[in-house]
Amino acid sequence: MKPNDPRINGYSEDHIRTLLAELHERGRKFGLIFPSSTTDRTIEGRVLVCFNSAPVSTLLNLLTLLLDVDREHPCDS
């Protein structure tokens, strides 16, 4: 997903916080920790995520990668 994808405009700040929580949970089992990631500010109607002011598309792309890896290589419980 690109930063200017119009679908991103539909995400509220609360929804993005939920996605960040999912990123924390899914990333942890792969050793990826994002302790300071949070929502940042809104520019031109787009909520930024605090990964050095990354756009929400970065969050969505990271989640997609983690979900793909999880599906292809599920961890044995």
Distance bins in CASP14 RR format, pairs under 12 A and 6 or more apart:
PFRMAT RR
TARGET T0000
AUTHOR 0000-0000-0000
RMODE 2
METHOD distances of the structure
MODEL  1
1 7 1 0 0 1 0 0 0 0 0 0 0
1 8 1 0 0 1 0 0 0 0 0 0 0
1 11 0 0 0 0 0 1 0 0 0 0 0
1 55 0 0 0 0 1 0 0 0 0 0 0
1 56 0 0 0 0 1 0 0 0 0 0 0
1 57 1 0 1 0 0 0 0 0 0 0 0
1 58 0 0 0 0 1 0 0 0 0 0 0
1 59 0 0 0 0 1 0 0 0 0 0 0
1 60 1 0 1 0 0 0 0 0 0 0 0
1 61 1 0 1 0 0 0 0 0 0 0 0
1 62 0 0 0 0 0 1 0 0 0 0 0
1 63 0 0 0 0 0 1 0 0 0 0 0
1 64 1 0 0 1 0 0 0 0 0 0 0
1 65 0 0 0 0 0 1 0 0 0 0 0
2 8 0 0 0 0 1 0 0 0 0 0 0
2 46 0 0 0 0 0 1 0 0 0 0 0
2 55 0 0 0 0 1 0 0 0 0 0 0
2 56 0 0 0 0 0 1 0 0 0 0 0
2 57 1 0 0 1 0 0 0 0 0 0 0
2 58 0 0 0 0 0 1 0 0 0 0 0
2 60 0 0 0 0 0 1 0 0 0 0 0
2 61 0 0 0 0 1 0 0 0 0 0 0
3 9 0 0 0 0 0 1 0 0 0 0 0
3 43 0 0 0 0 0 1 0 0 0 0 0
3 44 0 0 0 0 0 1 0 0 0 0 0
3 46 1 0 0 1 0 0 0 0 0 0 0
3 47 0 0 0 0 0 1 0 0 0 0 0
3 48 0 0 0 0 1 0 0 0 0 0 0
3 49 0 0 0 0 0 1 0 0 0 0 0
3 53 0 0 0 0 0 1 0 0 0 0 0
3 54 0 0 0 0 1 0 0 0 0 0 0
3 55 1 1 0 0 0 0 0 0 0 0 0
3 56 0 0 0 0 1 0 0 0 0 0 0
3 57 1 0 1 0 0 0 0 0 0 0 0
3 58 1 0 0 1 0 0 0 0 0 0 0
3 59 0 0 0 0 0 1 0 0 0 0 0
3 60 0 0 0 0 0 1 0 0 0 0 0
3 61 0 0 0 0 1 0 0 0 0 0 0
4 43 0 0 0 0 0 1 0 0 0 0 0
4 44 0 0 0 0 1 0 0 0 0 0 0
4 45 0 0 0 0 0 1 0 0 0 0 0
4 46 0 0 0 0 1 0 0 0 0 0 0
4 55 0 0 0 0 1 0 0 0 0 0 0
4 56 0 0 0 0 0 1 0 0 0 0 0
4 57 0 0 0 0 1 0 0 0 0 0 0
5 11 0 0 0 0 0 1 0 0 0 0 0
5 46 0 0 0 0 1 0 0 0 0 0 0
5 55 0 0 0 0 1 0 0 0 0 0 0
5 56 0 0 0 0 1 0 0 0 0 0 0
5 57 1 0 0 1 0 0 0 0 0 0 0
5 58 0 0 0 0 0 1 0 0 0 0 0
5 60 0 0 0 0 1 0 0 0 0 0 0
5 61 0 0 0 0 0 1 0 0 0 0 0
6 45 0 0 0 0 0 1 0 0 0 0 0
6 46 0 0 0 0 0 1 0 0 0 0 0
6 57 0 0 0 0 0 1 0 0 0 0 0
7 46 0 0 0 0 0 1 0 0 0 0 0
7 56 0 0 0 0 1 0 0 0 0 0 0
7 57 0 0 0 0 1 0 0 0 0 0 0
7 60 0 0 0 0 1 0 0 0 0 0 0
8 15 0 0 0 0 0 1 0 0 0 0 0
8 16 0 0 0 0 1 0 0 0 0 0 0
8 19 0 0 0 0 0 1 0 0 0 0 0
8 42 0 0 0 0 0 1 0 0 0 0 0
8 43 0 0 0 0 0 1 0 0 0 0 0
8 44 0 0 0 0 0 1 0 0 0 0 0
8 45 0 0 0 0 1 0 0 0 0 0 0
8 46 1 0 0 1 0 0 0 0 0 0 0
8 47 0 0 0 0 1 0 0 0 0 0 0
8 48 0 0 0 0 0 1 0 0 0 0 0
8 49 0 0 0 0 0 1 0 0 0 0 0
8 54 0 0 0 0 0 1 0 0 0 0 0
8 55 1 0 0 1 0 0 0 0 0 0 0
8 56 1 0 1 0 0 0 0 0 0 0 0
8 57 1 0 0 1 0 0 0 0 0 0 0
8 58 0 0 0 0 0 1 0 0 0 0 0
8 59 0 0 0 0 1 0 0 0 0 0 0
8 60 1 0 0 1 0 0 0 0 0 0 0
8 61 0 0 0 0 0 1 0 0 0 0 0
9 15 0 0 0 0 0 1 0 0 0 0 0
9 16 0 0 0 0 0 1 0 0 0 0 0
9 42 0 0 0 0 0 1 0 0 0 0 0
9 43 0 0 0 0 0 1 0 0 0 0 0
9 44 0 0 0 0 1 0 0 0 0 0 0
9 45 1 0 0 1 0 0 0 0 0 0 0
9 46 1 0 0 1 0 0 0 0 0 0 0
9 47 0 0 0 0 1 0 0 0 0 0 0
9 55 0 0 0 0 0 1 0 0 0 0 0
9 56 0 0 0 0 1 0 0 0 0 0 0
9 57 0 0 0 0 0 1 0 0 0 0 0
10 16 0 0 0 0 0 1 0 0 0 0 0
10 45 0 0 0 0 1 0 0 0 0 0 0
10 46 0 0 0 0 1 0 0 0 0 0 0
10 47 0 0 0 0 1 0 0 0 0 0 0
10 56 0 0 0 0 1 0 0 0 0 0 0
10 60 0 0 0 0 0 1 0 0 0 0 0
11 17 0 0 0 0 0 1 0 0 0 0 0
11 18 0 0 0 0 1 0 0 0 0 0 0
11 19 1 0 0 1 0 0 0 0 0 0 0
11 20 0 0 0 0 0 1 0 0 0 0 0
11 39 0 0 0 0 0 1 0 0 0 0 0
11 42 0 0 0 0 0 1 0 0 0 0 0
11 45 0 0 0 0 0 1 0 0 0 0 0
11 46 0 0 0 0 1 0 0 0 0 0 0
11 47 1 0 0 1 0 0 0 0 0 0 0
11 48 0 0 0 0 0 1 0 0 0 0 0
11 49 0 0 0 0 0 1 0 0 0 0 0
11 55 0 0 0 0 0 1 0 0 0 0 0
11 56 1 0 1 0 0 0 0 0 0 0 0
11 57 0 0 0 0 0 1 0 0 0 0 0
11 59 0 0 0 0 1 0 0 0 0 0 0
11 60 0 0 0 0 1 0 0 0 0 0 0
12 18 0 0 0 0 1 0 0 0 0 0 0
12 19 0 0 0 0 0 1 0 0 0 0 0
12 39 0 0 0 0 1 0 0 0 0 0 0
12 42 0 0 0 0 0 1 0 0 0 0 0
12 45 0 0 0 0 0 1 0 0 0 0 0
12 46 0 0 0 0 0 1 0 0 0 0 0
12 47 1 0 0 1 0 0 0 0 0 0 0
12 56 0 0 0 0 0 1 0 0 0 0 0
13 19 0 0 0 0 0 1 0 0 0 0 0
13 20 0 0 0 0 0 1 0 0 0 0 0
13 38 0 0 0 0 0 1 0 0 0 0 0
13 39 1 0 1 0 0 0 0 0 0 0 0
13 40 0 0 0 0 1 0 0 0 0 0 0
13 41 0 0 0 0 0 1 0 0 0 0 0
13 42 1 0 0 1 0 0 0 0 0 0 0
13 45 0 0 0 0 0 1 0 0 0 0 0
13 46 0 0 0 0 0 1 0 0 0 0 0
13 47 1 0 1 0 0 0 0 0 0 0 0
13 48 0 0 0 0 0 1 0 0 0 0 0
13 49 0 0 0 0 0 1 0 0 0 0 0
13 56 0 0 0 0 0 1 0 0 0 0 0
14 20 0 0 0 0 0 1 0 0 0 0 0
14 21 0 0 0 0 0 1 0 0 0 0 0
14 39 0 0 0 0 1 0 0 0 0 0 0
14 47 0 0 0 0 0 1 0 0 0 0 0
15 21 0 0 0 0 0 1 0 0 0 0 0
15 22 0 0 0 0 0 1 0 0 0 0 0
15 39 0 0 0 0 1 0 0 0 0 0 0
15 47 0 0 0 0 1 0 0 0 0 0 0
15 49 0 0 0 0 0 1 0 0 0 0 0
15 56 0 0 0 0 1 0 0 0 0 0 0
15 59 0 0 0 0 0 1 0 0 0 0 0
15 60 0 0 0 0 0 1 0 0 0 0 0
16 22 0 0 0 0 0 1 0 0 0 0 0
16 23 0 0 0 0 0 1 0 0 0 0 0
16 37 0 0 0 0 0 1 0 0 0 0 0
16 38 0 0 0 0 1 0 0 0 0 0 0
16 39 1 0 1 0 0 0 0 0 0 0 0
16 40 0 0 0 0 1 0 0 0 0 0 0
16 42 0 0 0 0 0 1 0 0 0 0 0
16 46 0 0 0 0 0 1 0 0 0 0 0
16 47 1 0 1 0 0 0 0 0 0 0 0
16 48 0 0 0 0 1 0 0 0 0 0 0
16 49 1 0 0 1 0 0 0 0 0 0 0
16 50 0 0 0 0 0 1 0 0 0 0 0
16 51 0 0 0 0 0 1 0 0 0 0 0
16 54 0 0 0 0 0 1 0 0 0 0 0
16 55 0 0 0 0 0 1 0 0 0 0 0
16 56 1 0 1 0 0 0 0 0 0 0 0
16 57 0 0 0 0 0 1 0 0 0 0 0
16 58 0 0 0 0 0 1 0 0 0 0 0
16 59 1 0 0 1 0 0 0 0 0 0 0
16 60 0 0 0 0 1 0 0 0 0 0 0
16 63 0 0 0 0 0 1 0 0 0 0 0
17 23 0 0 0 0 0 1 0 0 0 0 0
17 24 0 0 0 0 0 1 0 0 0 0 0
17 37 0 0 0 0 0 1 0 0 0 0 0
17 38 1 0 0 1 0 0 0 0 0 0 0
17 39 1 0 0 1 0 0 0 0 0 0 0
17 40 0 0 0 0 0 1 0 0 0 0 0
17 47 0 0 0 0 1 0 0 0 0 0 0
17 49 0 0 0 0 1 0 0 0 0 0 0
17 50 0 0 0 0 0 1 0 0 0 0 0
17 56 0 0 0 0 0 1 0 0 0 0 0
17 59 0 0 0 0 0 1 0 0 0 0 0
18 24 0 0 0 0 0 1 0 0 0 0 0
18 25 0 0 0 0 0 1 0 0 0 0 0
18 39 0 0 0 0 0 1 0 0 0 0 0
18 59 0 0 0 0 0 1 0 0 0 0 0
18 63 0 0 0 0 0 1 0 0 0 0 0
19 25 0 0 0 0 0 1 0 0 0 0 0
19 26 0 0 0 0 0 1 0 0 0 0 0
19 34 0 0 0 0 0 1 0 0 0 0 0
19 37 0 0 0 0 0 1 0 0 0 0 0
19 38 0 0 0 0 0 1 0 0 0 0 0
19 39 0 0 0 0 1 0 0 0 0 0 0
19 47 0 0 0 0 0 1 0 0 0 0 0
19 49 0 0 0 0 1 0 0 0 0 0 0
19 56 0 0 0 0 1 0 0 0 0 0 0
19 57 0 0 0 0 0 1 0 0 0 0 0
19 58 0 0 0 0 0 1 0 0 0 0 0
19 59 1 0 1 0 0 0 0 0 0 0 0
19 60 1 0 0 1 0 0 0 0 0 0 0
19 61 0 0 0 0 0 1 0 0 0 0 0
19 62 0 0 0 0 1 0 0 0 0 0 0
19 63 1 0 0 1 0 0 0 0 0 0 0
19 64 0 0 0 0 0 1 0 0 0 0 0
19 66 0 0 0 0 0 1 0 0 0 0 0
19 67 0 0 0 0 0 1 0 0 0 0 0
20 26 0 0 0 0 0 1 0 0 0 0 0
20 27 0 0 0 0 0 1 0 0 0 0 0
20 34 1 0 0 1 0 0 0 0 0 0 0
20 35 0 0 0 0 0 1 0 0 0 0 0
20 36 0 0 0 0 0 1 0 0 0 0 0
20 37 1 0 1 0 0 0 0 0 0 0 0
20 38 1 0 0 1 0 0 0 0 0 0 0
20 39 1 0 0 1 0 0 0 0 0 0 0
20 40 0 0 0 0 0 1 0 0 0 0 0
20 47 0 0 0 0 0 1 0 0 0 0 0
20 49 1 0 0 1 0 0 0 0 0 0 0
20 50 0 0 0 0 1 0 0 0 0 0 0
20 51 0 0 0 0 1 0 0 0 0 0 0
20 54 0 0 0 0 0 1 0 0 0 0 0
20 56 0 0 0 0 1 0 0 0 0 0 0
20 58 0 0 0 0 0 1 0 0 0 0 0
20 59 1 0 0 1 0 0 0 0 0 0 0
20 60 0 0 0 0 0 1 0 0 0 0 0
20 62 0 0 0 0 0 1 0 0 0 0 0
20 63 0 0 0 0 1 0 0 0 0 0 0
21 27 0 0 0 0 0 1 0 0 0 0 0
21 28 0 0 0 0 0 1 0 0 0 0 0
21 34 0 0 0 0 0 1 0 0 0 0 0
21 37 0 0 0 0 1 0 0 0 0 0 0
21 38 0 0 0 0 0 1 0 0 0 0 0
21 39 0 0 0 0 0 1 0 0 0 0 0
21 59 0 0 0 0 0 1 0 0 0 0 0
21 63 0 0 0 0 0 1 0 0 0 0 0
22 28 0 0 0 0 0 1 0 0 0 0 0
22 34 0 0 0 0 0 1 0 0 0 0 0
22 37 0 0 0 0 0 1 0 0 0 0 0
22 59 0 0 0 0 1 0 0 0 0 0 0
22 60 0 0 0 0 0 1 0 0 0 0 0
22 62 0 0 0 0 0 1 0 0 0 0 0
22 63 1 0 0 1 0 0 0 0 0 0 0
22 64 0 0 0 0 0 1 0 0 0 0 0
22 66 0 0 0 0 1 0 0 0 0 0 0
22 67 0 0 0 0 1 0 0 0 0 0 0
22 70 0 0 0 0 0 1 0 0 0 0 0
23 29 0 0 0 0 0 1 0 0 0 0 0
23 30 0 0 0 0 0 1 0 0 0 0 0
23 32 0 0 0 0 1 0 0 0 0 0 0
23 33 0 0 0 0 0 1 0 0 0 0 0
23 34 1 0 0 1 0 0 0 0 0 0 0
23 35 0 0 0 0 0 1 0 0 0 0 0
23 37 1 0 0 1 0 0 0 0 0 0 0
23 38 0 0 0 0 0 1 0 0 0 0 0
23 49 0 0 0 0 1 0 0 0 0 0 0
23 51 0 0 0 0 1 0 0 0 0 0 0
23 54 0 0 0 0 0 1 0 0 0 0 0
23 56 0 0 0 0 0 1 0 0 0 0 0
23 58 0 0 0 0 0 1 0 0 0 0 0
23 59 1 0 0 1 0 0 0 0 0 0 0
23 60 0 0 0 0 1 0 0 0 0 0 0
23 61 0 0 0 0 0 1 0 0 0 0 0
23 62 1 0 0 1 0 0 0 0 0 0 0
23 63 1 0 1 0 0 0 0 0 0 0 0
23 64 0 0 0 0 0 1 0 0 0 0 0
23 65 0 0 0 0 0 1 0 0 0 0 0
23 66 1 0 0 1 0 0 0 0 0 0 0
23 67 0 0 0 0 0 1 0 0 0 0 0
24 30 0 0 0 0 0 1 0 0 0 0 0
24 31 0 0 0 0 0 1 0 0 0 0 0
24 32 0 0 0 0 1 0 0 0 0 0 0
24 33 1 0 0 1 0 0 0 0 0 0 0
24 34 1 0 0 1 0 0 0 0 0 0 0
24 35 0 0 0 0 1 0 0 0 0 0 0
24 36 0 0 0 0 0 1 0 0 0 0 0
24 37 1 0 0 1 0 0 0 0 0 0 0
24 38 0 0 0 0 0 1 0 0 0 0 0
24 59 0 0 0 0 0 1 0 0 0 0 0
24 62 0 0 0 0 0 1 0 0 0 0 0
24 63 0 0 0 0 0 1 0 0 0 0 0
24 66 0 0 0 0 0 1 0 0 0 0 0
25 31 0 0 0 0 0 1 0 0 0 0 0
25 32 0 0 0 0 0 1 0 0 0 0 0
25 33 0 0 0 0 0 1 0 0 0 0 0
25 34 0 0 0 0 0 1 0 0 0 0 0
25 63 0 0 0 0 0 1 0 0 0 0 0
25 66 0 0 0 0 1 0 0 0 0 0 0
25 67 0 0 0 0 0 1 0 0 0 0 0
25 70 0 0 0 0 0 1 0 0 0 0 0
26 32 0 0 0 0 1 0 0 0 0 0 0
26 33 0 0 0 0 0 1 0 0 0 0 0
26 34 0 0 0 0 0 1 0 0 0 0 0
26 59 0 0 0 0 0 1 0 0 0 0 0
26 62 0 0 0 0 1 0 0 0 0 0 0
26 63 1 0 0 1 0 0 0 0 0 0 0
26 64 0 0 0 0 0 1 0 0 0 0 0
26 65 0 0 0 0 1 0 0 0 0 0 0
26 66 1 0 1 0 0 0 0 0 0 0 0
26 67 1 0 0 1 0 0 0 0 0 0 0
26 68 0 0 0 0 0 1 0 0 0 0 0
26 69 0 0 0 0 1 0 0 0 0 0 0
26 70 1 0 0 1 0 0 0 0 0 0 0
26 71 0 0 0 0 0 1 0 0 0 0 0
26 75 0 0 0 0 0 1 0 0 0 0 0
27 33 1 0 0 1 0 0 0 0 0 0 0
27 34 1 0 0 1 0 0 0 0 0 0 0
27 35 0 0 0 0 0 1 0 0 0 0 0
27 37 0 0 0 0 0 1 0 0 0 0 0
27 62 0 0 0 0 1 0 0 0 0 0 0
27 63 0 0 0 0 1 0 0 0 0 0 0
27 65 0 0 0 0 1 0 0 0 0 0 0
27 66 1 0 1 0 0 0 0 0 0 0 0
27 67 0 0 0 0 0 1 0 0 0 0 0
27 69 0 0 0 0 1 0 0 0 0 0 0
27 70 0 0 0 0 1 0 0 0 0 0 0
27 75 0 0 0 0 0 1 0 0 0 0 0
28 34 0 0 0 0 1 0 0 0 0 0 0
28 35 0 0 0 0 0 1 0 0 0 0 0
28 66 0 0 0 0 0 1 0 0 0 0 0
28 70 0 0 0 0 0 1 0 0 0 0 0
28 75 0 0 0 0 0 1 0 0 0 0 0
29 66 0 0 0 0 1 0 0 0 0 0 0
29 69 0 0 0 0 1 0 0 0 0 0 0
29 70 0 0 0 0 1 0 0 0 0 0 0
29 73 0 0 0 0 0 1 0 0 0 0 0
29 74 0 0 0 0 0 1 0 0 0 0 0
29 75 1 0 0 1 0 0 0 0 0 0 0
29 76 0 0 0 0 0 1 0 0 0 0 0
29 77 0 0 0 0 0 1 0 0 0 0 0
30 62 0 0 0 0 0 1 0 0 0 0 0
30 65 0 0 0 0 1 0 0 0 0 0 0
30 66 1 0 0 1 0 0 0 0 0 0 0
30 67 0 0 0 0 0 1 0 0 0 0 0
30 68 0 0 0 0 0 1 0 0 0 0 0
30 69 1 0 0 1 0 0 0 0 0 0 0
30 70 0 0 0 0 1 0 0 0 0 0 0
30 73 0 0 0 0 1 0 0 0 0 0 0
30 75 0 0 0 0 1 0 0 0 0 0 0
31 66 0 0 0 0 0 1 0 0 0 0 0
31 69 0 0 0 0 0 1 0 0 0 0 0
31 75 0 0 0 0 0 1 0 0 0 0 0
32 51 0 0 0 0 0 1 0 0 0 0 0
32 62 0 0 0 0 1 0 0 0 0 0 0
32 63 0 0 0 0 0 1 0 0 0 0 0
32 65 0 0 0 0 1 0 0 0 0 0 0
32 66 1 0 0 1 0 0 0 0 0 0 0
32 69 0 0 0 0 0 1 0 0 0 0 0
34 49 0 0 0 0 1 0 0 0 0 0 0
34 50 0 0 0 0 1 0 0 0 0 0 0
34 51 1 0 0 1 0 0 0 0 0 0 0
34 52 0 0 0 0 0 1 0 0 0 0 0
34 54 0 0 0 0 0 1 0 0 0 0 0
34 58 0 0 0 0 0 1 0 0 0 0 0
34 59 0 0 0 0 1 0 0 0 0 0 0
34 62 0 0 0 0 1 0 0 0 0 0 0
34 63 0 0 0 0 0 1 0 0 0 0 0
34 66 0 0 0 0 0 1 0 0 0 0 0
35 50 0 0 0 0 0 1 0 0 0 0 0
35 51 0 0 0 0 0 1 0 0 0 0 0
36 49 0 0 0 0 0 1 0 0 0 0 0
36 50 1 0 0 1 0 0 0 0 0 0 0
36 51 0 0 0 0 1 0 0 0 0 0 0
36 52 0 0 0 0 0 1 0 0 0 0 0
37 48 0 0 0 0 0 1 0 0 0 0 0
37 49 1 0 0 1 0 0 0 0 0 0 0
37 50 1 0 1 0 0 0 0 0 0 0 0
37 51 1 0 1 0 0 0 0 0 0 0 0
37 52 0 0 0 0 0 1 0 0 0 0 0
37 53 0 0 0 0 0 1 0 0 0 0 0
37 54 0 0 0 0 1 0 0 0 0 0 0
37 56 0 0 0 0 0 1 0 0 0 0 0
37 58 0 0 0 0 1 0 0 0 0 0 0
37 59 1 0 0 1 0 0 0 0 0 0 0
37 62 0 0 0 0 1 0 0 0 0 0 0
37 63 0 0 0 0 0 1 0 0 0 0 0
38 47 0 0 0 0 0 1 0 0 0 0 0
38 48 0 0 0 0 0 1 0 0 0 0 0
38 49 1 0 0 1 0 0 0 0 0 0 0
38 50 1 0 1 0 0 0 0 0 0 0 0
38 51 0 0 0 0 1 0 0 0 0 0 0
38 53 0 0 0 0 0 1 0 0 0 0 0
38 54 0 0 0 0 0 1 0 0 0 0 0
38 59 0 0 0 0 0 1 0 0 0 0 0
39 46 0 0 0 0 0 1 0 0 0 0 0
39 47 1 0 1 0 0 0 0 0 0 0 0
39 48 1 0 0 1 0 0 0 0 0 0 0
39 49 1 0 0 1 0 0 0 0 0 0 0
39 50 1 0 0 1 0 0 0 0 0 0 0
39 51 0 0 0 0 0 1 0 0 0 0 0
39 53 0 0 0 0 0 1 0 0 0 0 0
39 54 0 0 0 0 0 1 0 0 0 0 0
39 55 0 0 0 0 0 1 0 0 0 0 0
39 56 0 0 0 0 1 0 0 0 0 0 0
39 59 0 0 0 0 1 0 0 0 0 0 0
40 46 0 0 0 0 0 1 0 0 0 0 0
40 47 1 0 0 1 0 0 0 0 0 0 0
40 48 1 0 1 0 0 0 0 0 0 0 0
40 49 1 0 0 1 0 0 0 0 0 0 0
40 50 1 0 1 0 0 0 0 0 0 0 0
40 51 0 0 0 0 1 0 0 0 0 0 0
40 52 0 0 0 0 1 0 0 0 0 0 0
40 53 1 0 1 0 0 0 0 0 0 0 0
40 54 0 0 0 0 1 0 0 0 0 0 0
40 55 0 0 0 0 1 0 0 0 0 0 0
40 56 0 0 0 0 0 1 0 0 0 0 0
40 58 0 0 0 0 0 1 0 0 0 0 0
40 59 0 0 0 0 0 1 0 0 0 0 0
41 47 1 0 0 1 0 0 0 0 0 0 0
41 48 1 0 1 0 0 0 0 0 0 0 0
41 49 0 0 0 0 0 1 0 0 0 0 0
41 50 0 0 0 0 1 0 0 0 0 0 0
41 53 1 0 0 1 0 0 0 0 0 0 0
41 55 0 0 0 0 0 1 0 0 0 0 0
42 48 1 0 0 1 0 0 0 0 0 0 0
42 49 0 0 0 0 0 1 0 0 0 0 0
42 53 0 0 0 0 0 1 0 0 0 0 0
42 55 0 0 0 0 0 1 0 0 0 0 0
42 56 0 0 0 0 0 1 0 0 0 0 0
43 49 0 0 0 0 0 1 0 0 0 0 0
43 53 0 0 0 0 1 0 0 0 0 0 0
43 54 0 0 0 0 0 1 0 0 0 0 0
43 55 0 0 0 0 1 0 0 0 0 0 0
43 56 0 0 0 0 0 1 0 0 0 0 0
44 55 0 0 0 0 0 1 0 0 0 0 0
45 55 0 0 0 0 0 1 0 0 0 0 0
45 56 0 0 0 0 0 1 0 0 0 0 0
46 53 0 0 0 0 0 1 0 0 0 0 0
46 54 0 0 0 0 0 1 0 0 0 0 0
46 55 1 0 0 1 0 0 0 0 0 0 0
46 56 1 0 0 1 0 0 0 0 0 0 0
46 57 0 0 0 0 1 0 0 0 0 0 0
46 58 0 0 0 0 0 1 0 0 0 0 0
46 59 0 0 0 0 0 1 0 0 0 0 0
47 53 0 0 0 0 0 1 0 0 0 0 0
47 54 0 0 0 0 0 1 0 0 0 0 0
47 55 0 0 0 0 1 0 0 0 0 0 0
47 56 1 0 1 0 0 0 0 0 0 0 0
47 57 0 0 0 0 0 1 0 0 0 0 0
47 58 0 0 0 0 0 1 0 0 0 0 0
47 59 0 0 0 0 1 0 0 0 0 0 0
47 60 0 0 0 0 0 1 0 0 0 0 0
48 54 1 0 0 1 0 0 0 0 0 0 0
48 55 1 0 0 1 0 0 0 0 0 0 0
48 56 1 0 0 1 0 0 0 0 0 0 0
48 57 0 0 0 0 0 1 0 0 0 0 0
48 58 0 0 0 0 1 0 0 0 0 0 0
48 59 0 0 0 0 1 0 0 0 0 0 0
49 55 1 0 0 1 0 0 0 0 0 0 0
49 56 1 0 1 0 0 0 0 0 0 0 0
49 57 0 0 0 0 1 0 0 0 0 0 0
49 58 1 0 0 1 0 0 0 0 0 0 0
49 59 1 0 1 0 0 0 0 0 0 0 0
49 60 0 0 0 0 1 0 0 0 0 0 0
49 61 0 0 0 0 0 1 0 0 0 0 0
49 62 0 0 0 0 1 0 0 0 0 0 0
49 63 0 0 0 0 0 1 0 0 0 0 0
50 56 0 0 0 0 0 1 0 0 0 0 0
50 58 0 0 0 0 0 1 0 0 0 0 0
50 59 0 0 0 0 0 1 0 0 0 0 0
51 57 0 0 0 0 0 1 0 0 0 0 0
51 58 1 0 1 0 0 0 0 0 0 0 0
51 59 1 0 0 1 0 0 0 0 0 0 0
51 61 0 0 0 0 0 1 0 0 0 0 0
51 62 0 0 0 0 1 0 0 0 0 0 0
52 58 0 0 0 0 1 0 0 0 0 0 0
54 60 0 0 0 0 0 1 0 0 0 0 0
54 61 0 0 0 0 1 0 0 0 0 0 0
54 62 0 0 0 0 1 0 0 0 0 0 0
55 61 0 0 0 0 1 0 0 0 0 0 0
55 62 0 0 0 0 0 1 0 0 0 0 0
56 62 0 0 0 0 0 1 0 0 0 0 0
56 63 0 0 0 0 0 1 0 0 0 0 0
57 63 0 0 0 0 0 1 0 0 0 0 0
57 64 0 0 0 0 0 1 0 0 0 0 0
58 64 0 0 0 0 0 1 0 0 0 0 0
58 65 0 0 0 0 0 1 0 0 0 0 0
59 65 0 0 0 0 0 1 0 0 0 0 0
59 66 0 0 0 0 0 1 0 0 0 0 0
60 66 0 0 0 0 0 1 0 0 0 0 0
60 67 0 0 0 0 0 1 0 0 0 0 0
61 67 0 0 0 0 0 1 0 0 0 0 0
61 68 0 0 0 0 0 1 0 0 0 0 0
62 68 0 0 0 0 0 1 0 0 0 0 0
62 69 0 0 0 0 0 1 0 0 0 0 0
63 69 0 0 0 0 0 1 0 0 0 0 0
63 70 0 0 0 0 0 1 0 0 0 0 0
64 70 0 0 0 0 0 1 0 0 0 0 0
64 71 0 0 0 0 0 1 0 0 0 0 0
65 71 0 0 0 0 0 1 0 0 0 0 0
65 72 0 0 0 0 0 1 0 0 0 0 0
66 72 0 0 0 0 0 1 0 0 0 0 0
66 73 0 0 0 0 0 1 0 0 0 0 0
66 75 0 0 0 0 0 1 0 0 0 0 0
67 73 0 0 0 0 0 1 0 0 0 0 0
67 74 0 0 0 0 0 1 0 0 0 0 0
68 74 0 0 0 0 0 1 0 0 0 0 0
69 75 0 0 0 0 1 0 0 0 0 0 0
END
